[in-house]
């Protein structure tokens, strides 16, 4: 994050902390800028797995072009109750 004065005469690069509360104001601002509204996700294009009544919704993102981190030969545990929580390959 880069900060500047109104005339762009001074540029400050880095994080800004509020000393009294020890809050990272830069992190808070970045989270707001990068936030995605859940209701804006294209759920009609999603692969859906429903457990229970479907009241709660979990969105998981992956890069189909990247090699998954879980591509080891370790098999998934048969005790896993939710396929969305199983990150192994079969």
Number of C-alpha atoms within 10 A of each C-alpha: 11 9 14 11 9 7 7 8 7 9 10 11 9 9 12 14 13 10 8 6 7 8 12 13 13 16 14 10 12 11 11 9 9 8 9 10 7 11 7 7 11 8 11 7 7 10 8 12 11 11 12 6 6 9 7 8 11 9 11 9 5 7 7 7 6 7 8 13 9 13 12 10 9 10 13 14 9 7 6 10 10 10 11 13 9 14 13 16 13 9
